[in-house]
Amino acid sequence: MKIREATREDFDAIWPIFHEVVSRADTYGYATDTTKEQAFLLWMEMPRLSFVAEEGGQVLASYYLKTNQGGPGDHVCNCGYMVSSSARGRGIATAMCQHSQRIAKALGYKAMQFNFVASTNAGAVKLWTKLGFETVGRLPKAFRHPAQGYVDALVMYKWLE
């Protein structure tokens, strides 16, 4: 597997992954009817950088990296990761998170923050914790899960230095 910076042309391969993840409504706070054009803006235009994880020329996953806040908070970045359901369980999210931390440090970021992790996303919470992120905040009933109703959203943070 190779992780590389995404190009505009890669979005045609990212879109099915984005659509699959967002339409489930169980991990991301994006609207389930997000259009391809809106998704392109969210995933490719607004972030500082976007990446793809590929194998044999096939895009299996993607992530973005952006500044979390401007001004005095611009030393903290934020990332979002999506893996195709057909590629889950192969360590791709781990590899992308580790890659994103190296990139963040190279870009001068001092910390990484995940702003809105659904508490029911047990796999992500377990992985981010294993990779050194702490839960520093809990937003009670801030995420509307399609099956479990209102659940907490977590703020997870890691100092990178």
C-alpha positions in Angstrom: 0.0 0.0 0.0 1.2 3.5 -0.9 0.0 6.8 0.6 0.4 9.8 -1.7 -1.0 13.3 -2.1 -4.3 13.3 -3.8 -4.9 15.1 -7.1 -8.1 16.5 -8.5 -8.4 13.5 -10.7 -8.3 11.2 -7.7 -11.6 12.5 -6.5 -13.6 10.2 -8.9 -12.1 7.3 -6.9 -12.5 9.1 -3.5 -16.2 9.9 -4.1 -17.6 6.4 -3.8 -15.8 6.0 -0.5 -17.0 9.3 0.8 -20.5 8.6 -0.3 -20.5 5.2 1.3 -19.3 6.5 4.6 -21.4 9.6 4.8 -24.6 7.8 3.7 -24.4 5.5 6.7 -24.6 8.6 9.0 -22.9 6.7 11.8 -19.5 8.3 11.9 -19.3 11.7 10.2 -21.3 14.9 10.8 -21.9 15.4 7.0 -25.4 15.5 5.6 -26.3 12.1 4.0 -27.4 13.9 0.8 -24.0 15.7 0.4 -23.5 16.0 -3.4 -20.3 15.1 -5.2 -19.6 18.8 -5.7 -20.1 19.6 -2.0 -17.9 16.6 -1.1 -15.2 17.8 -3.4 -15.1 21.1 -1.7 -15.1 19.5 1.8 -12.5 16.9 1.1 -10.3 18.4 -1.6 -10.6 22.2 -1.6 -11.1 23.3 2.0 -8.3 21.2 3.6 -4.6 22.1 3.3 -3.8 18.7 1.8 -5.6 15.5 0.9 -4.1 12.1 0.5 -5.1 8.7 -0.9 -4.0 5.2 0.1 -3.8 3.0 -2.9 -2.7 -0.5 -3.8 -2.2 -1.7 -7.4 -3.5 1.7 -8.7 -6.8 1.3 -6.8 -7.8 3.9 -4.2 -8.7 2.2 -0.9 -8.9 5.1 1.4 -8.3 8.8 1.8 -7.7 11.5 4.4 -7.4 15.3 4.6 -5.3 17.5 6.8 -6.3 21.1 7.6 -5.6 23.8 10.2 -8.1 23.4 13.0 -8.4 27.1 13.9 -6.8 30.3 12.6 -4.7 32.8 14.5 -3.3 31.7 17.8 -4.7 28.2 17.3 -3.1 27.7 13.9 -0.5 25.3 15.3 -3.2 22.6 15.7 -4.4 20.6 12.7 -7.4 18.4 12.1 -7.7 15.3 9.9 -10.5 13.2 8.6 -10.1 9.6 7.4 -12.2 7.3 5.3 -11.6 3.7 4.3 -13.6 1.8 1.8 -15.6 -1.0 3.4 -13.9 -3.5 1.2 -10.5 -2.5 2.6 -11.3 -2.3 6.3 -9.4 -4.4 8.8 -6.1 -4.2 6.9 -4.4 -1.4 9.0 -5.0 1.3 6.5 -6.5 3.8 9.0 -3.5 3.2 11.3 -1.1 3.8 8.4 -2.9 7.0 7.4 -3.1 8.4 10.9 0.6 7.7 11.4 1.3 9.3 8.0 -0.8 12.3 8.8 1.1 12.9 12.0 4.5 12.9 10.1 3.1 15.3 7.5 1.6 17.5 10.2 4.9 17.8 12.0 6.7 18.5 8.7 4.3 21.3 8.1 5.0 22.8 11.5 1.9 21.7 13.4 2.4 21.0 17.1 -0.8 19.1 17.8 -3.7 17.2 16.1 -7.3 17.4 17.2 -10.3 15.4 16.2 -13.3 17.6 16.8 -16.3 15.3 16.6 -15.7 11.6 17.0 -19.0 9.7 17.6 -18.6 7.9 20.8 -20.3 4.9 19.2 -17.5 4.7 16.6 -15.7 2.2 18.8 -13.1 1.2 16.2 -11.9 4.8 15.7 -11.9 5.6 19.4 -9.9 2.5 20.2 -7.4 3.2 17.3 -7.0 6.9 18.1 -6.4 6.1 21.8 -3.8 3.4 20.8 -2.1 6.0 18.7 -1.7 8.4 21.6 -4.8 10.6 21.4 -6.6 11.5 24.6 -10.3 12.3 24.9 -10.2 15.8 26.2 -13.9 16.7 25.8 -17.3 15.0 25.6 -20.2 16.7 24.0 -23.3 15.1 25.4 -25.8 13.8 22.9 -24.2 16.0 20.1 -24.3 13.2 17.5 -27.5 11.8 16.1 -26.8 8.1 15.3 -29.2 6.5 12.9 -29.7 3.4 15.1 -28.7 4.5 18.7 -30.2 7.9 18.7 -28.4 10.8 20.4 -24.9 9.8 21.5 -21.9 11.7 22.7 -19.3 13.2 20.4 -15.7 13.2 21.6 -12.9 15.7 21.2 -9.6 13.8 20.9 -6.2 15.5 21.0 -2.6 14.7 20.7 0.5 16.9 21.2 2.9 16.0 18.4 6.2 17.1 19.8 
